[in-house]
Amino acid sequence: MIKGCLGKITAIFAAVFIIVAIITGVLYGGYLYIKRDMQAQLYIKDEELSDRAEKYIDISDIPEEYKLTKVLDVTGVMVVIAEYIPNGQKMGIISPGWVAKFKEQDVLNGSLEKKINNYLAKIENEKLQVNIKNIEQKHSFNALNQTVPYLESDFSVLSKGRLTGRYRGIIAVVKNSATDKNNLVISYNETGKYEPAIADKFFKNVKFHE
């Protein structure tokens, strides 16, 4: 399902929430409706991507070397994914909606790691496995006009038991004061290619609408 919805490992953390949302959406809204909705969202023009993203966050100051690649709203789970064109690093902002609730304190006390692993467990099967390791708690960085702690870790993805990629990335919790809800921010790249400065520059130049 990840391959069909988001392409190869496009924001694996985002995929966790999207898939859980789709499963619930299928149960309550019907498979055909969800399928049509996903198809309509995945194949849209760049200008429509920007319009969709602007409903969620202010992207007017994003530097030109960053490009929006996915903007999805699946049964209340909102995801904006961008890519740093020179090296392919991904950045994402996720509103989990009703699927999950997160707090900044979760980063500090280990709860975020447990919650992510719980949601990964919901989608793991013989076709897809995600292994997270070497989790490090970092002090803070600036994202969406906030200074927040974050986790940095390595993770690998296996498809049908075969390794398809090794990655390094970060995840943090930020608050959208306009909606009074917490959101996740993520960034990752292939092992050895992840650069913190790329994530810093992106997240400093986006903000929630007031």
PyMOL commands that set and color helices and strands:
alter all, ss='L'
color gray80, all
select helices_A, chain A and resi 2-6+12-29+31-42+46-54+104-109+111-123+196-204
alter helices_A, ss='H'
color red, helices_A
select strands_A, chain A and resi 57-58+66-74+77-84+89-95+129-143+146-159+162-176+181-190+207-208
alter strands_A, ss='S'
color yellow, strands_A
deselect
rebuild
show_as cartoon
